[in-house]
């Protein structure tokens, strides 16, 4: 079973073309959606922990 992470603190969401980034104190996520995709309709995302 996967590990769940609850975001704490402020959430920052913004476009950093071509990616959409979400940042909190606990994590940073970067998404590469299709340009015509409605971000509010995205409800199923797989997340993998990694190091850059």
Residue pairs with C-beta under 8 A, 6 or more apart in sequence:
5 26
5 27
6 26
7 24
7 25
7 26
7 27
8 24
8 25
8 26
9 24
9 25
9 26
10 24
10 25
11 22
11 23
11 24
12 21
12 22
12 23
12 24
13 20
13 21
13 22
13 23
14 20
14 21
15 21
16 30
18 32
18 35
19 30
19 31
19 32
20 30
20 31
20 32
20 33
20 39
21 28
21 29
21 30
21 31
22 28
22 29
22 31
23 29
29 47
31 42
31 45
33 39
33 42
